[in-house]
C-alpha cells in the first residue's frame, strides 16, 4: 500500500497533543499545549471549546510547516469522552463544554436511570450500566430544565473530537463508540432511550465508522484539502494505538484517569463494566477510573514538587518500607463502582513519612483501583488478561510501572509511543486514506515496545494486603461519605 506522513491529534482533558508520524510509527514532530479546567462552583467542571479548536489548528500549522503539499496523507482526531458541547446552527458553542468530571446532572441522571430496566441495559449495552451524571441524556435533560433558551438554540450535541471536526470540515459526525450509552449492540441509536428526552434525537450527529471520511479540511485553514476520518473516542483510539486487537489482549492507558480495556468475544454482563458492541471485529470490555494521573498531580501540588521529582524520590526509596494507604477518590470514582460520592483518604500516616512515602502510597492506591477494575473486566470478559500493553503520560514513571506490575501480578509492556490515542488516531487516518489495508496491518507496523516490567514475587504479599485493605477502607468510609454529602453545614 502507499505510505505517507500522518497526523494524529488527541483533544484530552488537560491539553491538545498531536504528532506527525512516518510509516514506521516514528514521531517526527510533536505538539502539546495545555488549557484550563474551570470549576465555577463545587461539582462543576467546564472547558471552553474554543481552547480545543485553537490548539488543534495551531498543531496542524506547526506539524506541517515547511512540508510540501500532499506530504501529509490524512489527519485523525480522538478526544476525551463524556464531555459535551452544545452548538448552534453556525457551529458556535452556546455555553462552556460540560466535561466528564462534572456532576451537575446527577439528579437528572438518577431520574432517567430509574426509567430503564436491567433487561434493557443488558440488551442495549451488554452490561447493567447506570445512567450517571456524565451521560449525554442527563446533560440534555439538565439543559432543558435550567437553560431552556440554550436548548432551543442547540443544533448539535457533540463530543470534543466531533466539535473540532465540524469546525475543520463543516461536517457533523460521530463514531459509534463516542456515542456509547445512546447506541445498542447494532451500533445504532436507541429510539426508546432517546425518547426519554424529547428533542435529543434531532440534535445527535449521524454515525460513521472510525475510518470513514469526515470530509476535507476547509479552505483558509492549515492543511486545507487534507482528508479527515471520523476517528474514535479516546479509549478506542488508545486500544488501536496500543495494538490491542486480539482476545486476551489488554490495554492500560494512564492519563488523568486510568483506562483499562480487555478484548474478548465472550460476554458475561458484569456490574460497572462497559461492554462495548463489537466494532471492527473487536469486542472491548473497558472502564475508566476517575483519578490516576490526577492523583499524582494532586500530591505534586500538595508537596510543591514536580511529578517527575516525586517519581525519582520513589525510585530511590525502599519499596518494602511502610507507606500510608491511599484511596484516589478525589472526585468520586467511576469504574467499577460508579460512586460519585466516594472521597479520597490517607490512613496509616506517621511522623517518619514524607513526600516519597506519600507518593508511593498514591502509586499503590491508583494501582489498587486498577486491580479492582481488572477483576470486573475479567468477569465481564469470561477470561483473564494475558498480555498488557501500556501507554499514557503516567506510564513514563518507571517506579509506577513496576508498582502496577506488582499489584496486578502481570508483566506490563510499555510502548514507545506513550500518546497511544494520538497514534491510534493517526492509524485510523492512515487506513481511511489507503496507506494501510487494515487496522491490524497498520498497528503491526506502527506500534513498538519500549520496555517490559515483570512483577516482583517478593512484593506479592504486600500488594495483596494493600489491595484487601483498599477495598475494606472504601466500604468503611462509604457511610461517612454519604452522611457528609447530606450534611449541608459541612
N, C-alpha and C positions, 0 to 999 in steps of 0.2 A: 504494500500500500504506500501511497505517497506520504512523506513526512514533512513537517514544517514546525515552526515555533507555535506555542500555545500559551495562553494566559489563563490562569485560574485566580479567582477572587473570592474571598470569604468576608462577608459582612457580619462580623462577630458581635459579641456582647460588649466588648471594650474597644474594638478597633476594626478598621478595614485592613486586611492583609492580602497581598497579591504577589504572584511570582510569574516570571517568564521562564518557561521550560523548553528544553530542546527534546529531541526524540528519544534520548536515553534517560530522561527524567531528571537531568541535572538542572538545577536552578541557575539561570544566567543572570537575572536581575530580580531584586525583591523590593517590595514596598510595604510599609506598615505605618499607620497613622491612627492614634487613639482619638476617642471622643468621649464626652462626659455622659454619665447617667444622672438624670435629675431625680431627686427624691423630695418633691414639694411637701409631702406630709407622710407620716408613717404608713407603710403598706403600699405606697405608690412608687413606681419606678418607670421613668419615661425617657425617651430619646427623641431628638429632632431628626426626622427623616432626611432633611437637607444635609445633615452631617454625614449620612451614609453616601448619598449620591455625589456630594462634593469630593469626597475622598476616592470614590470609585473612578470618577473622571480624572482626578489627579493621578491615580495609579495607571490608568490607560496611557496618559500622556508620558509619564516617566518611563514606563516599561517599553514603550515603542519609540522613544526618542532616538533619532538617527538611523532607524532601521528602514530598509527600502520598502516601498509599497508592496503589499502582498506577502511580506515575510511572515506575518502572523496569520495563521490559518483560521483561528476561531478564538472566541472568548467564552469562558464558562463562569457562572456565578453560583455560590451557595450562601447560606446565611443562617443565623440563629432562627430557631423555630419557636412558635407560640408567642411571638412578638407581632403585633398587628398595627397597621397604619390605615386610617380611613381617608380616602382621597375623593375629590370631586371630579366632575366631568373633564376638567382641564388637567387632571393628574396632580393637582396641588394638594398637599396634605391639609386636612381640615382641623387637625389638632396634633399634639405630640403623639408619637407612637407609644402604645401601651406594651411594655416589654414582658417577657416571660416571668420576671421576678415580681411583677405587680399583682397584688391581691385584691384590688378594689371590687372585682366582680364575684367575690366569694359568695355573697347571698344569692345572686342570680344563678351561680353555678349549682348551689345546693338545690334551688328550686327546679332547675332543669334536670338535675341528676335524679330527682325523685320521680320524674315522669318517664324514665327509661328503665325497662325491666332487665334483669340479669340475662334472660334469654336473648333479648335484642342486642345487648352489648356483645355477647359471645358470637352471635350471628354476624354482626357488623364488623367487629374489631378482633375477634378471635380470642378475647380475654375480657373478664369483667372489670374493665377500666372505669374509673369515675369520671364524671364531667367536673373539672376543677376550675379554679379562677382564671387559668390561662387558656381555657377553651375558647375558640372564636365565637361560639354561640353565646357564651356567658358574657363576653365583651360586648357583643352586639346588643344583647338584651339590656345590659347596663347602660349603653349609649342611648337606646330608645327611651329609657326612663329618665336619665339625668340630663341628656342633651338632645332632645328630640329634633331640634333645629339642625344640628350637625348630622344626625342620622338621615334626615330628609334630603340633605345635600350630598350624601355619600353615594358615589358611583361604584367604587371598588373597596373591598376589604382585602388587604394584601399583606403578605409576609415581606420582610425587608428585601429579600432577593427579587421578589416579583415587582415590588415598587421600583427598584433600580432598573430592572429590565424594561418596565413601562417607560421610564424616563429616557432610557437609552435607545429603545427601538420603537416606541409608541404602541407596543403590543401588550395587552393584558393577558397573562398566562400564569399557570401554576402547575407544579408537578404533583402527582397524587400523594406522595409521601409528605410533602409540606402541608397537604390538606388532610392528613390523617386525623381522625376524630370526627370528620364530617363525610368520610367516604366509607364504603364497605369493602368486602373481600373482592369484589369485581372491579375495584378502582374507580367507582363512580360515586357521585354524591348520593346521599341517602335522603330521599324526599320526606319520609316520615320524620326524620330528625330535623331537617331544615324547617319543616312546618311549625316547629316549636317556637320559632322566632319569625313572625311574618315579615316578608320582605328581604330576608337574608339571602335567599336563593338567587335573587336577581343581582346581588352585589358580590357574589363569589366569581372569580375568574374561571374561564374554561381550562380544563385539564389537558396536559400534553405529557408525553413521555420524556424521560431525562435527556435523551439525545435528539429530540425533535427540535426543529427550528423555532426560535422565538423572534425571528426577524433579523435584520441587519442594523448596525449602529447608524443612527440618523446623520444626515449631513450637518456640518457645523460642530460635531463632537469629535473628540480624538478617536482615531481608527475608524472613521466613517466608512460604511460599506462592509465592514468585517462582520461575518455571521456570528450570531449568538445562539446557544441552545437553551432550552428551558431549565436544565440543571436539576439539582436535587437539594433538599434540605440538608442541614449540617451533618446529621448522623449518617445519612446515606452517602453523602459526598465523602465523609470520613471513611465509611466502610469501603468504598471503592478505592480511595486513596491509600488504604492500608492493605489492599489486595485480599481482603477477607471475603471470599466468594463461595467457598465450599462448605458443606455440612461439617460441623465441629470446629470451624474457624471462629475465632473470637477477636473482636476489635476492642481496644481500650483507648479512648480519647480523653486526655486530661487537659481541660481548659479551665474556664471559670467554674464549670461544673465537670463532673466525671460522667462520660457517656460510655456505656458498655453494651456491646451487641454480639449476640451469638447466632450463627446461621444454622438452621435445622429445618428440614422439610416436615418434621413431626411436630404436632401441636398438642399440648396439654394445657388448656387455659389455666393460668395462674394469676392470682391477685397481684396487682401492682406492676405488671409487666406489659409493655406494648408489643403485641404480636402482630407485626405488620402483615398486610396482604402480600402474597407472592408477587414480586415485581422483578423484571429482568432475570427470571428463573431463580431468584434468591428469596428465601423466607427468613426474615430477620426478627429475632426476639430481642428487644432492647429496652433500655431505660436510662434516664438521666438522674443523677443525684442533684442536689441544689448547690453545694459549695465545696468544690475541690480546690482549684487554684484560688478561688475567692477566700478560702480559709487561710492559705499561705499569705495572700495579700493582706488579710486582716491582722495576722500575727506580726507581719513585717511592719505594718503601720503602728501596731501596739508597742513594738520594741524599738522602733526608729531605725531599723536595719533593712537593707535591700534583701529581697528574696534569695538572690544568689549568695549573699553573705551568710544568711541563715542556713542555706543548704551546705555551705562549706563548713560551718560550725558543726552540723550534724555529722558530716563525713569524718571530721576529726575527733568525734566523741566516741565513747564506748557504747556499742549497740546493746550491751547487756545491762547497762545502768538503769535503775528505776526511773520512770517518767510518769507524769500525770496521765490520766485517761481523758481523752478529748472527744466530745460529740460535736461534729461540724454542722450542726443545725442552726446556723447563724440567722437564717431567714426561712425557717421551716425545712422540710425535707420532701423530696419528690420520690422517685422510685427507690425501693419497692413499697414504702409505707404511705406516701402521699399524705403527709401530715403537715399542713401549713402552720399549725400551732406549735410544732416542735421548736425547741430552742437549744442553743449550744451550751456546753458546760466543760469546765476543767474540774476534775476531782483528784485527790491524792497529792496535792502540792505540799512541798516542804521548803524550808529556807535554803537548801543547797541547790535548788533548781534555778536555772537561768534560761537565757534565750535558746541555747542548744536543746535543753530538755523540753521546753515548750514547743519548739519546732518539731522535734522528733515525735512528740505526742500528737501534733497536728498531722504529720505524715501518717502515723499509725491510725489515727482516728478516721482520716479520709480513706485509707486502705480498708478499714473495717466496714465503712459504709459500702464500699465496692464489693467486699466479700458477701455482705448481706444481699446486695443486688444480684451478684453472680449466682447465689443459691436459688433465687427466684427465677432467674433466666434459665438455669439448667432444668428446673422443674417444668417450666413452660416448654422448653425445647425437647424434653424427654431424653437428654443425652448430656454428657459432660463436655465442657470446652476442652479441646485437645491442642489448640495452637493459639497463642496470644500474640497479636501484633499491636504495638503501642505507638502512639504519636500524641501531639499536642504540646503546648508550652510546658505543662507540668512534667512531661517526660524528659526534659532537659536535665533534671536533677538526678545524678547517679544514685545518691543515697535513697531518694524517694522511690526510684525504680526498684532498688533492691528490697526495700521495705514492702513494696507491693508484691513482689515475687514471693517473699517470705510469708506474707499474710495470706495470699491466695494459694500458696503451695504449688505454683505452676511456673515454668520458665516463661519469661516475657521477652519478646523480640522487639527491641526499639528500632524504629525506622529512620532512615537518613533524612527524609522529608518530614519534619515534625508537624508542619502545617498540612495534615493529611486532607483536610477539607479543601484546601487550595489545590492540592494535587488532584484530588478527585474531581473537582470542578473542571480542571484542565483536561483530564482524561475523558470526561463526558463530552467536552467541546471537541476534542480530537476525534472521537468516534463519530459525532454528528457531522464533522467536516470531512469525513472519509479518510483521515490519516491512519486509522486502525480499523480492522474488520469487526472488532467486538470489544466490549469492555474487558473481557478476560485477556485478550491479546495485549491491550494497552496496559493493563495493570501488571501483567507479567514482564513487560519491558520497562515500565517506569517506576515500580515500587521496589526499593532497595533497602536491605537490612543494614543497620549501623552496629548494634551490639546486642548480645544475649545475656540476660540476667537470670541465673539459676537460683532457686530457693536454697537457703542455708538451713540444713537439717537441725543445727544446734539452736535455732530460733523458733522451731515449730511449737514447742510447749508454751513459750512466751506469747506467740501470736494467737494460739488457741485460747489462752487465758484472757488476753486483751479483748478478743472478739466476743467471748462469752460475757464478759463484764460490760462491754459496749451495749450489747442487746439488753442486759439487765438494767443498766443505768437509764436507757431510753424509756423502758417500761416503768421504772420507778419515778421518773420525772414527769411522765405524761399527766397524772392528776394535778401536779403543781402547775404545769404549763396551761392546762385547761382552766384552772381556777384563776391563774394570773391574767389570762386573756379576758375573763369575765369581770375582773375587778377594775372598775372604771377609775378608781382613785390611785392605781399603780403608778 
